[in-house]
Amino acid sequence: MGHIFSSADLTLAARLEAADAANVLRMAQATAGEPDGVAVEPFAGGVAVFAGSGSPMTHAMGLGMHGNAPEPELERMEAFFRDRGSPCVIDLCPMADVSVIAFIQSRPYRVIEFNNVMVRRIEPAEIFEPEKGVRPVRDGDLPSWSRVVSEGFSEYMPVSEQAISLMSSMCKGAHCWFAGDPEPVGGALMAVQENIALFSGDATLVTARRQGWQGRLIRERLAAAQRLGCQLASATVLPGSASHRNYERAGFQLVYMRVNVMHAFADAGQAV
């Protein structure tokens, strides 16, 4: 702890965006047996994923982090979404190449969300105490975990059996935890890409909030990441949220803000 990251560190940003893109690709590939399927293709140094129109997994990310992104390739990326009846949603890093920014400016994209990317260094000598009431999820418990996490997010997206099944498939191969004793009241997950621990899925049932569960889940994952030899931990949170504050308390630092933009296509049945 105590390491200060620069918000102008393009190398760090490229590393974080690549790790997130690789993890999205892994999650998409894990759903190969799902009835509705998931489509994924690489574009402009990043990746585009379609998991159903309106799904939070349907987006492109990591674009333009390694130099110029040719306009024809970005047009093919738009077609990837349009041909599937979906708007094109891009998670844009502010340090992406200017070619990506110019492309977005030349088309009717609109801002739909901001996300803060937070990072923490993990020191090998740090000591993490076991967190009471937090336990790993075994493979057979993944559907139960997916249900608890889905219910924790229910104020933002409806809970459905299809969404729970899809989440269970996507999270195979990740490290997941329950929060709550004896009955689960929340959960979270961690994936590892290139020695970076990616924290996500933090969710607590409304009735169990403000009891410190997210903080415990964060610290438990830091301990697990340390055991796995990870050098960094990263999380993406909504600005000004309780999650942002909880990650700050755990030693995470804001390094940049992603801007989520969307282009809806009239010819794909979407209102512009």
C-alpha positions as CSV (number, residue, x, y, z in Angstrom):
1,M,0.0,0.0,0.0
2,G,1.0,3.6,-0.3
3,H,1.9,3.5,-3.9
4,I,0.7,6.5,-5.9
5,F,-0.4,5.8,-9.5
6,S,-0.3,8.4,-12.2
7,S,-3.5,9.2,-14.0
8,A,-1.4,9.9,-17.1
9,D,0.2,6.4,-17.2
10,L,-0.7,5.2,-20.6
11,T,1.2,1.9,-20.1
12,L,-0.8,1.2,-17.0
13,A,-4.1,2.1,-18.7
14,A,-3.2,-0.1,-21.7
15,R,-2.4,-3.0,-19.3
16,L,-5.7,-2.6,-17.4
17,E,-7.8,-2.3,-20.5
18,A,-6.1,-5.4,-22.0
19,A,-6.8,-7.4,-18.9
20,D,-10.4,-6.4,-18.8
21,A,-10.8,-7.1,-22.5
22,A,-9.2,-10.5,-22.0
23,N,-11.5,-11.3,-19.1
24,V,-14.6,-10.3,-21.1
25,L,-13.4,-12.6,-23.9
26,R,-12.9,-15.5,-21.4
27,M,-16.4,-15.0,-19.9
28,A,-17.9,-14.9,-23.4
29,Q,-16.1,-18.1,-24.4
30,A,-17.4,-19.8,-21.2
31,T,-21.0,-19.4,-22.5
32,A,-20.4,-21.4,-25.7
33,G,-23.0,-24.0,-24.7
34,E,-25.8,-21.5,-23.9
35,P,-28.9,-21.7,-26.1
36,D,-28.8,-18.1,-27.1
37,G,-25.0,-18.0,-27.4
38,V,-22.6,-15.2,-27.2
39,A,-20.7,-13.7,-30.1
40,V,-17.3,-12.1,-29.7
41,E,-14.7,-10.6,-32.1
42,P,-11.5,-8.6,-31.7
43,F,-11.4,-5.0,-33.1
44,A,-8.8,-2.2,-33.0
45,G,-6.8,-3.8,-30.2
46,G,-9.9,-4.5,-28.1
47,V,-12.8,-6.8,-28.2
48,A,-16.6,-6.6,-28.9
49,V,-19.0,-8.9,-27.2
50,F,-22.7,-9.5,-27.9
51,A,-24.7,-11.3,-25.2
52,G,-28.2,-10.1,-26.2
53,S,-29.5,-6.6,-26.9
54,G,-29.5,-4.6,-23.6
55,S,-27.3,-7.0,-21.7
56,P,-24.6,-5.4,-19.6
57,M,-22.1,-7.8,-21.3
58,T,-22.9,-6.4,-24.7
59,H,-20.2,-3.8,-25.4
60,A,-16.8,-3.1,-26.9
61,M,-13.8,-2.2,-24.8
62,G,-10.0,-1.8,-25.0
63,L,-10.2,0.0,-28.4
64,G,-7.3,2.1,-29.5
65,M,-4.9,1.4,-26.7
66,H,-2.1,0.4,-28.9
67,G,-2.2,3.1,-31.6
68,N,-4.3,4.1,-34.5
69,A,-7.6,2.4,-35.1
70,P,-8.5,2.4,-38.8
71,E,-11.9,3.7,-39.6
72,P,-12.9,0.7,-41.7
73,E,-12.2,-1.6,-38.7
74,L,-14.3,0.6,-36.4
75,E,-17.1,0.5,-39.0
76,R,-16.9,-3.3,-39.0
77,M,-17.2,-3.2,-35.2
78,E,-20.4,-1.1,-35.5
79,A,-21.7,-3.6,-38.0
80,F,-21.0,-6.4,-35.5
81,F,-23.6,-4.9,-33.2
82,R,-26.0,-3.5,-35.8
83,D,-26.3,-6.9,-37.6
84,R,-27.4,-8.4,-34.3
85,G,-30.1,-5.8,-33.7
86,S,-28.1,-4.1,-30.9
87,P,-26.8,-0.6,-30.4
88,C,-23.1,-0.2,-30.4
89,V,-21.9,0.4,-26.8
90,I,-18.2,1.3,-26.3
91,D,-16.4,1.5,-22.9
92,L,-14.0,4.3,-23.9
93,C,-10.7,4.8,-22.0
94,P,-9.8,8.5,-22.0
95,M,-6.3,7.6,-23.1
96,A,-7.4,5.7,-26.2
97,D,-5.9,6.8,-29.5
98,V,-7.3,10.0,-31.0
99,S,-8.5,8.0,-34.0
100,V,-11.1,6.3,-31.8
101,I,-12.2,9.5,-30.2
102,A,-12.5,11.2,-33.7
103,F,-14.6,8.2,-34.9
104,I,-17.0,8.6,-32.0
105,Q,-17.3,12.3,-32.5
106,S,-18.2,11.9,-36.2
107,R,-21.2,9.7,-35.4
108,P,-24.3,10.1,-33.3
109,Y,-23.0,8.5,-30.1
110,R,-24.4,9.6,-26.7
111,V,-23.0,9.2,-23.2
112,I,-24.9,6.6,-21.2
113,E,-22.6,6.1,-18.1
114,F,-19.4,6.9,-16.4
115,N,-17.2,4.4,-14.6
116,N,-14.2,4.9,-12.4
117,V,-11.3,2.5,-12.8
118,M,-9.6,2.0,-9.5
119,V,-6.3,0.2,-8.8
120,R,-4.3,-1.0,-5.8
121,R,-0.9,-2.5,-5.6
122,I,-0.6,-5.8,-3.6
123,E,2.6,-6.1,-1.6
124,P,3.9,-9.6,-0.9
125,A,4.5,-8.8,2.7
126,E,1.0,-7.4,3.5
127,I,-1.0,-9.3,6.1
128,F,-4.7,-10.0,5.5
129,E,-6.7,-11.5,8.3
130,P,-9.4,-14.0,7.5
131,E,-12.8,-12.3,7.1
132,K,-15.7,-13.7,9.2
133,G,-18.8,-14.7,7.2
134,V,-17.1,-14.7,3.8
135,R,-16.5,-18.1,2.1
136,P,-15.5,-19.4,-1.3
137,V,-18.1,-20.7,-3.7
138,R,-17.8,-24.3,-4.8
139,D,-18.7,-25.2,-8.4
140,G,-22.0,-26.7,-7.4
141,D,-23.0,-23.5,-5.6
142,L,-22.5,-21.3,-8.6
143,P,-26.2,-21.0,-9.5
144,S,-27.0,-20.0,-5.9
145,W,-24.2,-17.4,-6.0
146,S,-25.5,-16.1,-9.3
147,R,-29.0,-15.7,-7.9
148,V,-27.8,-13.8,-4.8
149,V,-25.7,-11.5,-6.9
150,S,-28.5,-11.0,-9.4
151,E,-30.9,-10.1,-6.6
152,G,-28.3,-7.7,-5.2
153,F,-28.4,-5.9,-8.6
154,S,-32.2,-6.1,-9.0
155,E,-32.7,-2.4,-8.6
156,Y,-30.7,-1.9,-11.8
157,M,-31.7,-4.9,-13.9
158,P,-34.5,-7.5,-13.5
159,V,-33.8,-10.9,-12.2
160,S,-34.6,-13.7,-14.6
161,E,-33.7,-17.4,-14.8
162,Q,-32.0,-16.8,-18.1
163,A,-29.8,-14.1,-16.7
164,I,-28.9,-16.3,-13.7
165,S,-28.0,-19.2,-16.0
166,L,-25.9,-16.9,-18.2
167,M,-24.0,-15.4,-15.2
168,S,-23.3,-19.0,-13.9
169,S,-21.8,-19.9,-17.3
170,M,-19.8,-16.7,-17.5
171,C,-18.3,-17.0,-14.1
172,K,-17.0,-20.5,-14.5
173,G,-13.2,-20.4,-14.0
174,A,-13.4,-17.2,-11.9
175,H,-13.0,-17.1,-8.1
176,C,-16.3,-16.4,-6.4
177,W,-17.3,-15.7,-2.7
178,F,-20.4,-15.7,-0.7
179,A,-21.0,-13.1,2.0
180,G,-23.3,-13.9,4.9
181,D,-23.6,-16.4,7.7
182,P,-25.4,-18.7,7.7
183,E,-27.5,-17.6,4.7
184,P,-25.8,-15.7,1.8
185,V,-26.7,-12.0,1.6
186,G,-24.2,-11.0,-1.1
187,G,-21.3,-12.1,-3.2
188,A,-18.4,-11.0,-5.4
189,L,-15.9,-12.5,-7.8
190,M,-12.3,-12.1,-8.9
191,A,-10.7,-13.0,-12.2
192,V,-7.0,-13.0,-12.9
193,Q,-5.3,-11.8,-16.1
194,E,-1.6,-11.2,-16.5
195,N,-1.0,-10.9,-12.7
196,I,-3.9,-8.4,-12.4
197,A,-6.7,-9.4,-10.1
198,L,-10.0,-8.0,-11.5
199,F,-12.6,-7.5,-8.9
200,S,-16.3,-7.4,-9.9
201,G,-19.8,-8.7,-9.2
202,D,-19.9,-6.9,-5.8
203,A,-23.6,-7.2,-4.7
204,T,-25.4,-7.2,-1.4
205,L,-29.1,-7.7,-0.8
206,V,-30.8,-4.4,0.1
207,T,-31.7,-5.7,3.6
208,A,-28.1,-6.5,4.4
209,R,-26.4,-3.3,3.3
210,R,-24.4,-0.9,5.5
211,Q,-23.1,-3.9,7.5
212,G,-19.6,-4.0,6.0
213,W,-20.0,-7.0,3.7
214,Q,-18.4,-5.4,0.7
215,G,-15.4,-4.3,2.7
216,R,-14.9,-7.9,3.9
217,L,-15.3,-9.2,0.3
218,I,-12.7,-6.8,-0.9
219,R,-10.2,-7.8,1.7
220,E,-10.8,-11.5,1.2
221,R,-10.2,-11.1,-2.5
222,L,-7.0,-9.1,-1.8
223,A,-5.7,-12.0,0.3
224,A,-6.6,-14.5,-2.5
225,A,-4.9,-12.3,-5.1
226,Q,-1.8,-12.1,-3.0
227,R,-1.7,-15.9,-2.7
228,L,-2.0,-16.1,-6.5
229,G,1.0,-13.8,-7.0
230,C,-1.0,-10.8,-8.4
231,Q,0.8,-7.5,-8.4
232,L,-2.2,-5.3,-8.9
233,A,-5.9,-5.4,-8.1
234,S,-8.4,-3.4,-10.2
235,A,-12.1,-2.6,-9.9
236,T,-14.6,-0.5,-11.9
237,V,-17.2,1.4,-9.9
238,L,-19.8,4.1,-10.4
239,P,-18.6,7.6,-9.4
240,G,-19.7,8.7,-6.0
241,S,-21.1,5.3,-5.1
242,A,-20.8,3.4,-1.9
243,S,-18.6,0.9,-3.8
244,H,-16.2,3.7,-4.7
245,R,-15.9,4.7,-1.0
246,N,-15.4,1.1,0.1
247,Y,-12.6,0.5,-2.4
248,E,-10.9,3.7,-1.4
249,R,-11.0,2.5,2.2
250,A,-9.3,-0.7,1.1
251,G,-6.4,1.3,-0.5
252,F,-7.6,1.6,-4.1
253,Q,-6.9,4.7,-6.1
254,L,-8.9,6.2,-9.0
255,V,-6.6,6.2,-12.1
256,Y,-9.1,7.2,-14.8
257,M,-12.7,7.4,-15.8
258,R,-14.2,5.3,-18.6
259,V,-17.0,6.9,-20.6
260,N,-19.6,4.5,-21.9
261,V,-21.1,5.8,-25.2
262,M,-23.8,4.3,-27.4
263,H,-24.8,4.6,-31.0
264,A,-28.3,3.2,-31.7
265,F,-29.1,2.2,-35.3
266,A,-32.5,3.0,-36.9
267,D,-32.0,0.3,-39.5
268,A,-31.6,-2.3,-36.7
269,G,-34.9,-1.6,-35.1
270,Q,-33.4,0.8,-32.6
271,A,-34.5,4.4,-32.1
272,V,-31.8,6.9,-32.8
